[in-house]
Amino acid sequence: MSDVIVIGGGLAGLAASVALAQAGVKVTLLESRPRLGGRASSFEDAATGELIDNCQHVAMGCCTNFRHFCRVTGLAPYFRDEEQLTFVGPPDPSGRQPPKFCRFAATPILGAPFHLGHALWGLDYLSFRDKFAIARGLFSLWKARPLTSDLTSFAEWLGRQRQPASAIEYFWNVVLVSALSESLDRISLAYGRKVFVDGFLTNREGWKVSLPTVPLDELYSGTLAQWLAAHDVEVRLKTGVERLVMDEGAISAVELRNGERLAARQFVLAVTQQRALALLPESIRTLPQHAVIERLETAPIASVHLWFDRPITLLPHAVLVGRLSQWVFNRSRGEGRGARGESALPVSPHPSYYQVVISNAREMSERPQSDVVAEVVAELKAIWPWAADAELRHSRVIIEHHAVFSPLPGSEDLRPAQQSPIENLQLAGDWTQTGWPATMEGAVRSGFLAAENVLTKIGRPAKWLQPDLP
Ligand SMILES: Cc1cc2nc3c(=O)[nH]c(=O)nc-3n(C[C@H](O)[C@H](O)[C@H](O)COP(=O)(O)OP(=O)(O)OC[C@H]3O[C@@H](n4cnc5c(N)ncnc54)[C@H](O)[C@@H]3O)c2cc1C
């Protein structure tokens, strides 16, 4: 019998398993799908035979727990930190001027919170008035006390700050929609503030974007699975849990979909909030603090995968302002760096493969995919006219309808603690109480917190939660 059963092989369940296994605890990890990684995973594209990520996943320097998780498990060398971003200004309404390309990077000599001041100033598609208003807004967020639960939306706050419409559309909206996948009226001030303060203002390293250089499946079903095996974690894929079995006020076992029962002393339920509600015993599901989980809304993210016959840009990635396409990532051969720094690591064996990410993609669900592809391709060709003749060989649109929970005003109060009312049951997942929005960082934090609770209960206390950047 295992000491602990972890249900769910997404980042939350993986982080909990890693922390427990490091302490010498015997863990069994149950995952219903044939691969690890949960929402951060890849699948095989039937047309090209390539392993493609369901969506480009980006971490930032401020994701201290995700980075720690990667260091401990040997995944860190498979990430590349970016020292600069490129913002592509909105299309010229008259169509005569080419878009502005603006380099965004920290100034070497200035410390936080001023290190990105010059970069903000360099966003040439913003007017002087916009930049001044944005700087004023950022200062006001910086000096506000951290807010944990609040009922104000970011849109309301921007109104109170008298931010110009163009600053809202081309700056606040651009950053927050891609970070939180919601419209500004559906983002609480607390979550919005967190993105800017933790990501851009607190520490020089916070804003840096970190990208995997191999498909996500290779990270989690490959390197990480090997780490788990070496640390005696039993991973059972294609093993769906049907229900948790209660016995005298505690969980005694899990019942699998095939009827098998597995017993353990402690349990970590690391599935999405919808699945957790279905699996929790009736007596717990109906408690006020858990019944409200149902009210956590979700937001969709779409990724448009494009294979051209030739390169359309040599930039590794770009933020596209004022368009349907929000980020473009060049996933072609040569854009990666391997574990030992070698170049030309085949993220994709295809020379001209790009991923375009569209967060808050509600509107896209109702559109034919061919329409979406046509609009995205037209946008890319308008930005890089020299690629106008590039021929689209293959495309795929993937919409994750419940990608992340919506950071609505008041949503913080709907998130439960990791310790459930059942003494030997922990909850984990990006939707539990972590203080973070739905991110890989939030998921890893929840897994570490759940593991810390288990370790304390079994008399082997250990600290896993990492501090924020100073
Ligand atoms: C399209 C998209 C883009 C994203 N982009 C980013 C990004 O750029 N940066 C970022 O930080 N975050 C991003 N996220 C969010 C990030 O992927 C999630 O926050 C994180 O992966 C959630 O991890 P989790 O372990 O909490 O949940 P999940 O990954 O959902 O894991 C839950 C696991 O439980 C399994 N499971 C469910 N039911 C059962 C059962 N009955 N028995 C056994 N197993 C079960 C599931 O199969 C799944 O593997 C993105 C998400 C999506 C969908």
The ligand as an SDF file (V2000), in Angstrom:
LIG
                    3D

 53 58  0  0  0  0  0  0  0  0999 V2000
   -4.4470   26.6930  -23.7490 C   0  0  0  0  0  0  0  0  0  0  0  0
   -3.7790   26.9790  -22.4370 C   0  0  0  0  0  0  0  0  0  0  0  0
   -2.7100   27.8730  -22.3830 C   0  0  0  0  0  0  0  0  0  0  0  0
   -2.0890   28.1320  -21.1660 C   0  0  0  0  0  0  0  0  0  0  0  0
   -1.0130   28.9670  -21.1300 N   0  0  0  0  0  0  0  0  0  0  0  0
   -0.3310   29.1150  -19.9690 C   0  0  0  0  0  0  0  0  0  0  0  0
    0.8750   29.8480  -19.9370 C   0  0  0  0  0  0  0  0  0  0  0  0
    1.3580   30.3370  -20.9550 O   0  0  0  0  0  0  0  0  0  0  0  0
    1.5100   29.9850  -18.7430 N   0  0  0  0  0  0  0  0  0  0  0  0
    1.0220   29.4300  -17.5910 C   0  0  0  0  0  0  0  0  0  0  0  0
    1.6480   29.5700  -16.5320 O   0  0  0  0  0  0  0  0  0  0  0  0
   -0.1300   28.7230  -17.6070 N   0  0  0  0  0  0  0  0  0  0  0  0
   -0.8140   28.5520  -18.7540 C   0  0  0  0  0  0  0  0  0  0  0  0
   -1.9660   27.8220  -18.7760 N   0  0  0  0  0  0  0  0  0  0  0  0
   -2.5130   27.3360  -17.5020 C   0  0  0  0  0  0  0  0  0  0  0  0
   -1.8000   26.0780  -17.0320 C   0  0  0  0  0  0  0  0  0  0  0  0
   -1.7550   25.1150  -18.0750 O   0  0  0  0  0  0  0  0  0  0  0  0
   -2.5950   25.4870  -15.8700 C   0  0  0  0  0  0  0  0  0  0  0  0
   -2.7790   26.4890  -14.8890 O   0  0  0  0  0  0  0  0  0  0  0  0
   -1.9000   24.3150  -15.2030 C   0  0  0  0  0  0  0  0  0  0  0  0
   -1.3430   23.4370  -16.1440 O   0  0  0  0  0  0  0  0  0  0  0  0
   -2.9410   23.5900  -14.3440 C   0  0  0  0  0  0  0  0  0  0  0  0
   -2.3610   22.4500  -13.7460 O   0  0  0  0  0  0  0  0  0  0  0  0
   -3.2570   21.5720  -12.7560 P   0  0  0  0  0  0  0  0  0  0  0  0
   -2.4170   20.4370  -12.3220 O   0  0  0  0  0  0  0  0  0  0  0  0
   -3.8440   22.4550  -11.7150 O   0  0  0  0  0  0  0  0  0  0  0  0
   -4.4940   21.0450  -13.6120 O   0  0  0  0  0  0  0  0  0  0  0  0
   -4.5170   20.0950  -14.8950 P   0  0  0  0  0  0  0  0  0  0  0  0
   -3.3560   20.3910  -15.7510 O   0  0  0  0  0  0  0  0  0  0  0  0
   -5.8700   20.2560  -15.4870 O   0  0  0  0  0  0  0  0  0  0  0  0
   -4.3340   18.6320  -14.3110 O   0  0  0  0  0  0  0  0  0  0  0  0
   -5.3840   17.8360  -13.8370 C   0  0  0  0  0  0  0  0  0  0  0  0
   -5.0970   16.3970  -14.2440 C   0  0  0  0  0  0  0  0  0  0  0  0
   -6.0410   15.5320  -13.6180 O   0  0  0  0  0  0  0  0  0  0  0  0
   -6.3720   14.5050  -14.5320 C   0  0  0  0  0  0  0  0  0  0  0  0
   -7.6580   13.9270  -14.1180 N   0  0  0  0  0  0  0  0  0  0  0  0
   -8.8740   14.5050  -14.1890 C   0  0  0  0  0  0  0  0  0  0  0  0
   -9.8070   13.6760  -13.7030 N   0  0  0  0  0  0  0  0  0  0  0  0
   -9.1570   12.5690  -13.2930 C   0  0  0  0  0  0  0  0  0  0  0  0
   -9.5820   11.3500  -12.6890 C   0  0  0  0  0  0  0  0  0  0  0  0
  -10.8740   11.1230  -12.4140 N   0  0  0  0  0  0  0  0  0  0  0  0
   -8.6470   10.4120  -12.4000 N   0  0  0  0  0  0  0  0  0  0  0  0
   -7.3360   10.6120  -12.6750 C   0  0  0  0  0  0  0  0  0  0  0  0
   -6.8900   11.7410  -13.2490 N   0  0  0  0  0  0  0  0  0  0  0  0
   -7.7920   12.7170  -13.5540 C   0  0  0  0  0  0  0  0  0  0  0  0
   -6.4230   15.2360  -15.8600 C   0  0  0  0  0  0  0  0  0  0  0  0
   -6.3370   14.3350  -16.9590 O   0  0  0  0  0  0  0  0  0  0  0  0
   -5.2330   16.1740  -15.7460 C   0  0  0  0  0  0  0  0  0  0  0  0
   -4.0500   15.5760  -16.2430 O   0  0  0  0  0  0  0  0  0  0  0  0
   -2.5880   27.5380  -19.9760 C   0  0  0  0  0  0  0  0  0  0  0  0
   -3.6540   26.6420  -20.0370 C   0  0  0  0  0  0  0  0  0  0  0  0
   -4.2260   26.3490  -21.2480 C   0  0  0  0  0  0  0  0  0  0  0  0
   -5.3530   25.3580  -21.2900 C   0  0  0  0  0  0  0  0  0  0  0  0
  1  2  1  0
  2  3  1  0
  2 52  2  0
  3  4  2  0
  4  5  1  0
  4 50  1  0
  5  6  2  0
  6  7  1  0
  6 13  1  0
  7  8  2  0
  7  9  1  0
  9 10  1  0
 10 11  2  0
 10 12  1  0
 12 13  2  0
 13 14  1  0
 14 15  1  0
 14 50  1  0
 15 16  1  0
 16 17  1  0
 16 18  1  0
 18 19  1  0
 18 20  1  0
 20 21  1  0
 20 22  1  0
 22 23  1  0
 23 24  1  0
 24 25  2  0
 24 26  1  0
 24 27  1  0
 27 28  1  0
 28 29  2  0
 28 30  1  0
 28 31  1  0
 31 32  1  0
 32 33  1  0
 33 34  1  0
 33 48  1  0
 34 35  1  0
 35 36  1  0
 35 46  1  0
 36 37  1  0
 36 45  1  0
 37 38  2  0
 38 39  1  0
 39 40  1  0
 39 45  2  0
 40 41  1  0
 40 42  2  0
 42 43  1  0
 43 44  2  0
 44 45  1  0
 46 47  1  0
 46 48  1  0
 48 49  1  0
 50 51  2  0
 51 52  1  0
 52 53  1  0
M  END
$$$$
